[in-house]
């Protein structure tokens, strides 16, 4: 019987080399997010306003949605709060879209927000799904489809605010 002269250190080195090669191949094949469908009809910067209702002095910007030809999509949400002195303070929250799909005239967006926070509650990670449906060349409607934070709170029996109403969007560029 012939015995191999491969010793422990050589086996370990070969295994490390194999793992390094597999890691290099995997990193070359991975992408930051997933995307399917033709994004061209949606490319541009879309803006939508909150309609504060009767008796208000106008509209407030709700959302900017920047869709780049390469597939990068960034949402900027605006939030307004009245200060004690009566002035309105504006803050914004920017989040990248992690994946998208296009089906006909609808772009479905998915985001992962690491520090999603509702006033009075600690921040948590939330998975959010939304859509942008084209209603013409420069008009669309944005809808919130799901939010894992609110779904979990509802499952626990907590009172949950309703999702924002659909937002009419206009393409600026």
MIDOSE-1310 file (N, C-alpha, C; in nm, 2 decimals, decimal comma, always signed):
residues 173
xxxx	+0,08/-0,12/+0,00/+0,00/+0,00/+0,00/+0,09/+0,12/+0,00; +0,05/+0,22/-0,08/+0,13/+0,35/-0,09/+0,06/+0,45/-0,01; +0,14/+0,52/+0,07/+0,08/+0,62/+0,16/+0,13/+0,76/+0,10; +0,03/+0,85/+0,12/+0,06/+0,99/+0,07/+0,15/+1,06/+0,17
xxxx	+0,24/+1,15/+0,13/+0,32/+1,22/+0,22/+0,27/+1,36/+0,24; +0,14/+1,38/+0,23/+0,08/+1,51/+0,25/+0,06/+1,53/+0,40; +0,12/+1,63/+0,46/+0,11/+1,65/+0,60/+0,01/+1,75/+0,64; -0,02/+1,77/+0,77/-0,12/+1,86/+0,82/-0,11/+2,00/+0,76
xxxx	+0,01/+2,06/+0,77/+0,02/+2,20/+0,73/-0,01/+2,22/+0,58; +0,02/+2,12/+0,50/-0,01/+2,13/+0,35/-0,16/+2,12/+0,33; -0,22/+2,04/+0,40/-0,37/+2,02/+0,38/-0,44/+2,15/+0,43; -0,39/+2,21/+0,54/-0,45/+2,34/+0,58/-0,42/+2,45/+0,48
xxxx	-0,31/+2,46/+0,42/-0,27/+2,56/+0,32/-0,36/+2,54/+0,20; -0,38/+2,42/+0,15/-0,46/+2,39/+0,04/-0,60/+2,43/+0,06; -0,66/+2,40/+0,18/-0,79/+2,44/+0,21/-0,81/+2,59/+0,22; -0,71/+2,66/+0,27/-0,72/+2,81/+0,28/-0,71/+2,87/+0,13
xxxx	-0,63/+2,81/+0,05/-0,62/+2,86/-0,09/-0,75/+2,83/-0,16; -0,81/+2,72/-0,14/-0,94/+2,69/-0,20/-1,05/+2,79/-0,15; -1,05/+2,81/-0,02/-1,15/+2,91/+0,03/-1,13/+3,05/-0,02; -1,00/+3,09/-0,03/-0,97/+3,22/-0,09/-1,02/+3,24/-0,23
xxxx	-1,00/+3,13/-0,31/-1,04/+3,13/-0,45/-1,19/+3,14/-0,46; -1,26/+3,06/-0,37/-1,41/+3,07/-0,37/-1,46/+3,20/-0,33; -1,40/+3,27/-0,23/-1,44/+3,40/-0,19/-1,42/+3,50/-0,30; -1,31/+3,49/-0,37/-1,28/+3,59/-0,48/-1,39/+3,57/-0,59
xxxx	-1,42/+3,45/-0,63/-1,53/+3,43/-0,73/-1,66/+3,48/-0,68; -1,69/+3,45/-0,55/-1,82/+3,50/-0,50/-1,83/+3,65/-0,50; -1,72/+3,72/-0,46/-1,73/+3,87/-0,46/-1,73/+3,92/-0,60; -1,68/+3,86/-0,69/-1,69/+3,91/-0,83/-1,83/+3,89/-0,89
xxxx	-1,90/+3,80/-0,84/-2,04/+3,77/-0,89/-2,14/+3,85/-0,81; -2,11/+3,89/-0,69/-2,22/+3,96/-0,61/-2,24/+4,10/-0,65; -2,36/+4,15/-0,63/-2,40/+4,29/-0,66/-2,45/+4,35/-0,53; -2,45/+4,48/-0,53/-2,50/+4,55/-0,41/-2,65/+4,53/-0,38
xxxx	-2,73/+4,53/-0,48/-2,87/+4,51/-0,47/-2,91/+4,43/-0,59; -3,04/+4,39/-0,59/-3,09/+4,32/-0,71/-3,18/+4,41/-0,79; -3,18/+4,39/-0,92/-3,26/+4,47/-1,01/-3,30/+4,39/-1,13; -3,43/+4,41/-1,17/-3,48/+4,35/-1,29/-3,57/+4,45/-1,36
xxxx	-3,57/+4,44/-1,49/-3,66/+4,53/-1,57/-3,59/+4,65/-1,63; -3,66/+4,72/-1,72/-3,60/+4,84/-1,79/-3,63/+4,96/-1,70; -3,53/+5,02/-1,65/-3,55/+5,14/-1,57/-3,56/+5,27/-1,64; -3,53/+5,27/-1,77/-3,53/+5,39/-1,85/-3,65/+5,48/-1,84
xxxx	-3,77/+5,43/-1,84/-3,89/+5,52/-1,83/-3,90/+5,59/-1,70; -3,83/+5,54/-1,60/-3,84/+5,60/-1,46/-3,73/+5,69/-1,43; -3,62/+5,70/-1,51/-3,50/+5,78/-1,48/-3,53/+5,92/-1,47; -3,48/+5,99/-1,36/-3,50/+6,13/-1,34/-3,52/+6,15/-1,19
xxxx	-3,54/+6,28/-1,16/-3,57/+6,32/-1,02/-3,72/+6,35/-1,01; -3,79/+6,27/-0,92/-3,93/+6,28/-0,90/-3,96/+6,35/-0,77; -4,06/+6,44/-0,77/-4,09/+6,52/-0,65/-4,24/+6,50/-0,62; -4,27/+6,49/-0,49/-4,41/+6,48/-0,45/-4,43/+6,56/-0,32
xxxx	-4,55/+6,61/-0,31/-4,59/+6,70/-0,20/-4,70/+6,63/-0,11; -4,69/+6,66/+0,02/-4,80/+6,63/+0,11/-4,91/+6,73/+0,08; -5,03/+6,69/+0,08/-5,14/+6,78/+0,07/-5,20/+6,79/+0,21; -5,17/+6,90/+0,28/-5,20/+6,92/+0,42/-5,35/+6,94/+0,45
xxxx	-5,43/+6,96/+0,34/-5,58/+6,97/+0,36/-5,63/+7,11/+0,37; -5,76/+7,12/+0,39/-5,82/+7,25/+0,39/-5,77/+7,34/+0,50; -5,76/+7,47/+0,47/-5,72/+7,57/+0,58/-5,57/+7,58/+0,59; -5,49/+7,51/+0,51/-5,34/+7,52/+0,53/-5,29/+7,63/+0,43
xxxx	-5,17/+7,67/+0,44/-5,11/+7,77/+0,36/-5,03/+7,71/+0,24; -5,07/+7,60/+0,19/-4,99/+7,54/+0,08/-4,95/+7,40/+0,10; -4,87/+7,35/+0,02/-4,82/+7,21/+0,02/-4,68/+7,21/+0,08; -4,65/+7,09/+0,14/-4,52/+7,07/+0,19/-4,46/+6,95/+0,11
xxxx	-4,33/+6,96/+0,07/-4,26/+6,86/+0,00/-4,26/+6,73/+0,09; -4,30/+6,62/+0,03/-4,30/+6,49/+0,10/-4,18/+6,41/+0,07; -4,15/+6,40/-0,06/-4,05/+6,30/-0,10/-3,98/+6,35/-0,23; -3,85/+6,32/-0,24/-3,78/+6,33/-0,37/-3,73/+6,19/-0,39
xxxx	-3,74/+6,15/-0,52/-3,70/+6,01/-0,56/-3,60/+6,03/-0,68; -3,48/+6,00/-0,65/-3,38/+6,02/-0,76/-3,34/+5,88/-0,82; -3,37/+5,87/-0,95/-3,35/+5,74/-1,02/-3,25/+5,76/-1,12; -3,13/+5,70/-1,11/-3,02/+5,72/-1,20/-3,02/+5,61/-1,31
xxxx	-2,96/+5,64/-1,43/-2,96/+5,54/-1,53/-2,89/+5,41/-1,49; -2,79/+5,42/-1,41/-2,71/+5,30/-1,37/-2,78/+5,21/-1,27; -2,90/+5,25/-1,22/-2,97/+5,17/-1,13/-2,97/+5,22/-0,99; -2,89/+5,32/-0,96/-2,89/+5,37/-0,82/-3,02/+5,46/-0,80
xxxx	-3,09/+5,43/-0,69/-3,21/+5,50/-0,66/-3,20/+5,54/-0,51; -3,23/+5,67/-0,49/-3,22/+5,73/-0,35/-3,35/+5,80/-0,32; -3,41/+5,77/-0,20/-3,53/+5,84/-0,16/-3,49/+5,94/-0,05; -3,55/+6,06/-0,06/-3,53/+6,16/+0,04/-3,67/+6,20/+0,09
xxxx	-3,70/+6,17/+0,22/-3,83/+6,20/+0,28/-3,81/+6,32/+0,37; -3,91/+6,41/+0,36/-3,91/+6,53/+0,44/-4,01/+6,52/+0,55; -3,98/+6,58/+0,67/-4,06/+6,58/+0,79/-4,07/+6,72/+0,84; -4,19/+6,75/+0,89/-4,22/+6,89/+0,94/-4,27/+6,88/+1,08
xxxx	-4,22/+6,97/+1,16/-4,27/+6,98/+1,30/-4,28/+7,13/+1,34; -4,39/+7,16/+1,41/-4,40/+7,29/+1,46/-4,33/+7,30/+1,59; -4,25/+7,41/+1,60/-4,17/+7,44/+1,72/-4,26/+7,51/+1,82; -4,22/+7,53/+1,94/-4,30/+7,60/+2,04/-4,32/+7,74/+2,00
xxxx	-4,23/+7,80/+1,93/-4,25/+7,94/+1,89/-4,33/+7,96/+1,76; -4,39/+7,84/+1,71/-4,48/+7,85/+1,60/-4,41/+7,83/+1,46; -4,28/+7,83/+1,46/-4,21/+7,81/+1,33/-4,21/+7,66/+1,30; -4,20/+7,63/+1,17/-4,20/+7,49/+1,12/-4,05/+7,45/+1,10
xxxx	-4,01/+7,34/+1,16/-3,88/+7,29/+1,14/-3,89/+7,17/+1,04; -3,79/+7,17/+0,95/-3,79/+7,06/+0,85/-3,67/+6,97/+0,87; -3,69/+6,84/+0,86/-3,58/+6,75/+0,87/-3,60/+6,65/+0,75; -3,49/+6,59/+0,71/-3,50/+6,50/+0,60/-3,43/+6,37/+0,63
xxxx	-3,48/+6,26/+0,57/-3,42/+6,13/+0,59/-3,39/+6,07/+0,45; -3,26/+6,04/+0,43/-3,22/+5,99/+0,30/-3,19/+5,84/+0,31; -3,25/+5,76/+0,22/-3,22/+5,62/+0,22/-3,20/+5,56/+0,08; -3,10/+5,48/+0,06/-3,08/+5,42/-0,07/-3,18/+5,30/-0,08
xxxx	-3,22/+5,28/-0,20/-3,30/+5,16/-0,24/-3,21/+5,04/-0,26; -3,24/+4,93/-0,20/-3,15/+4,81/-0,21/-3,18/+4,72/-0,33; -3,31/+4,73/-0,37/-3,34/+4,65/-0,49/-3,47/+4,70/-0,56; -3,49/+4,67/-0,68/-3,61/+4,71/-0,75/-3,65/+4,61/-0,86
xxxx	-3,77/+4,62/-0,90/-3,82/+4,54/-1,01/-3,91/+4,63/-1,09; -3,92/+4,61/-1,22/-4,00/+4,68/-1,31/-4,10/+4,58/-1,37; -4,23/+4,62/-1,37/-4,33/+4,54/-1,43/-4,43/+4,63/-1,50; -4,41/+4,64/-1,63/-4,50/+4,73/-1,71/-4,46/+4,88/-1,67
xxxx	-4,56/+4,95/-1,62/-4,55/+5,09/-1,58/-4,52/+5,11/-1,43; -4,49/+5,00/-1,36/-4,47/+5,01/-1,22/-4,33/+4,97/-1,18; -4,27/+5,05/-1,10/-4,14/+5,03/-1,04/-4,16/+5,00/-0,90; -4,12/+4,88/-0,85/-4,14/+4,84/-0,71/-4,00/+4,85/-0,65
xxxx	-3,99/+4,92/-0,53/-3,87/+4,95/-0,47/-3,87/+4,88/-0,33; -3,75/+4,84/-0,29/-3,73/+4,78/-0,16/-3,61/+4,85/-0,09; -3,63/+4,88/+0,04/-3,53/+4,95/+0,12/-3,51/+4,88/+0,25; -3,40/+4,89/+0,30/-3,37/+4,84/+0,44/-3,32/+4,95/+0,52
xxxx	-3,39/+4,99/+0,62/-3,35/+5,11/+0,70/-3,30/+5,05/+0,83; -3,18/+5,07/+0,86/-3,11/+5,01/+0,98/-3,16/+5,08/+1,11; -3,20/+5,21/+1,11/-3,24/+5,28/+1,23/-3,37/+5,35/+1,21; -3,47/+5,27/+1,17/-3,61/+5,32/+1,15/-3,67/+5,35/+1,29
xxxx	-3,72/+5,47/+1,31/-3,77/+5,50/+1,44/-3,90/+5,58/+1,43; -3,99/+5,54/+1,52/-4,12/+5,60/+1,54/-4,10/+5,68/+1,67; -4,15/+5,80/+1,68/-4,14/+5,88/+1,80/-4,18/+5,80/+1,92; -4,09/+5,81/+2,02/-4,12/+5,74/+2,15/-4,08/+5,59/+2,16
xxxx	-4,03/+5,54/+2,05/-3,99/+5,40/+2,04/-3,84/+5,39/+2,00; -3,77/+5,29/+2,04/-3,63/+5,27/+2,00/-3,62/+5,24/+1,85; -3,50/+5,28/+1,79/-3,49/+5,25/+1,65/-3,47/+5,10/+1,63; -3,52/+5,05/+1,51/-3,51/+4,91/+1,47/-3,48/+4,91/+1,32
xxxx	-3,45/+4,79/+1,28/-3,43/+4,77/+1,13/-3,57/+4,74/+1,07; -3,59/+4,80/+0,96/-3,72/+4,79/+0,89/-3,70/+4,76/+0,74; -3,77/+4,66/+0,69/-3,78/+4,63/+0,55/-3,90/+4,70/+0,49; -3,88/+4,79/+0,39/-3,99/+4,87/+0,33/-4,00/+4,84/+0,19
xxxx	-4,13/+4,83/+0,14/-4,16/+4,81/+0,00/-4,25/+4,92/-0,05; -4,22/+4,98/-0,16/-4,30/+5,09/-0,22/-4,31/+5,08/-0,37; -4,39/+5,16/-0,43/-4,40/+5,15/-0,58/-4,42/+5,29/-0,63; -4,37/+5,30/-0,76/-4,39/+5,42/-0,84/-4,46/+5,38/-0,97
xxxx	-4,58/+5,42/-0,99/-4,66/+5,39/-1,11/-4,67/+5,51/-1,20; -4,62/+5,49/-1,32/-4,62/+5,60/-1,42/-4,77/+5,62/-1,46; -4,80/+5,75/-1,47/-4,93/+5,80/-1,52/-4,92/+5,89/-1,64; -4,80/+5,88/-1,70/-4,77/+5,97/-1,82/-4,62/+5,99/-1,82
xxxx	-4,57/+6,06/-1,91/-4,43/+6,08/-1,92/-4,36/+6,14/-1,80; -4,43/+6,24/-1,74/-4,37/+6,31/-1,63/-4,46/+6,31/-1,51; -4,55/+6,22/-1,50/-4,64/+6,21/-1,38/-4,65/+6,06/-1,34; -4,65/+6,05/-1,20/-4,66/+5,91/-1,15/-4,72/+5,92/-1,01
xxxx	-4,75/+5,80/-0,95/-4,81/+5,79/-0,82/-4,72/+5,70/-0,74; -4,68/+5,75/-0,62/-4,59/+5,68/-0,53/-4,68/+5,62/-0,42; -4,66/+5,49/-0,39/-4,74/+5,42/-0,28/-4,65/+5,35/-0,19; -4,69/+5,35/-0,06/-4,62/+5,26/+0,04/-4,69/+5,13/+0,04
xxxx	-4,62/+5,02/+0,02/-4,68/+4,89/+0,01/-4,67/+4,81/+0,14; -4,56/+4,81/+0,20/-4,54/+4,74/+0,33/-4,42/+4,80/+0,40; -4,43/+4,77/+0,54/-4,32/+4,82/+0,63/-4,32/+4,71/+0,74; -4,20/+4,64/+0,75/-4,19/+4,53/+0,85/-4,21/+4,58/+0,99
xxxx	-4,17/+4,71/+1,02/-4,18/+4,76/+1,16/-4,33/+4,77/+1,19; -4,41/+4,83/+1,11/-4,56/+4,84/+1,13/-4,63/+4,71/+1,13; -4,59/+4,62/+1,04/-4,65/+4,49/+1,04/-4,63/+4,41/+1,17; -4,51/+4,42/+1,22/-4,47/+4,35/+1,35/-4,55/+4,41/+1,47
xxxx	-4,56/+4,55/+1,47/-4,63/+4,62/+1,58/-4,78/+4,58/+1,57; -4,83/+4,57/+1,45/-4,97/+4,53/+1,44/-5,00/+4,39/+1,49; -4,90/+4,30/+1,45/-4,91/+4,16/+1,50/-4,91/+4,15/+1,65; -4,84/+4,24/+1,72/-4,83/+4,24/+1,86/-4,95/+4,31/+1,93
xxxx	-5,04/+4,36/+1,84/-5,16/+4,42/+1,89/-5,15/+4,57/+1,92; -5,04/+4,63/+1,88/-5,02/+4,77/+1,91/-5,10/+4,86/+1,80; -5,13/+4,98/+1,85/-5,20/+5,07/+1,75/-5,09/+5,11/+1,65; -5,13/+5,11/+1,52/-5,04/+5,14/+1,42/-5,10/+5,25/+1,33
xxxx	-5,01/+5,35/+1,30/-5,06/+5,45/+1,21/-5,08/+5,40/+1,07; -5,17/+5,45/+1,00/-5,20/+5,40/+0,86/-5,08/+5,45/+0,77; -5,06/+5,38/+0,67/-4,95/+5,42/+0,58/-4,98/+5,55/+0,51; -4,88/+5,63/+0,47/-4,91/+5,75/+0,40/-5,00/+5,73/+0,28
xxxx	-5,09/+5,83/+0,25/-5,17/+5,81/+0,13/-5,08/+5,82/+0,00; -5,13/+5,77/-0,11/-5,05/+5,78/-0,23/-5,01/+5,92/-0,26; -4,89/+5,94/-0,31/-4,84/+6,07/-0,34/-4,83/+6,10/-0,49; -4,89/+6,20/-0,54/-4,87/+6,24/-0,68/-4,73/+6,29/-0,70
xxxx	-4,66/+6,24/-0,80/-4,52/+6,27/-0,82/-4,51/+6,34/-0,96; -4,41/+6,43/-0,97/-4,38/+6,50/-1,10/-4,23/+6,48/-1,12; -4,20/+6,46/-1,25/-4,06/+6,45/-1,28/-4,00/+6,59/-1,30; -3,89/+6,62/-1,23/-3,83/+6,75/-1,25/-3,72/+6,75/-1,36
x	-3,66/+6,63/-1,38/-3,55/+6,62/-1,48/-3,55/+6,49/-1,54
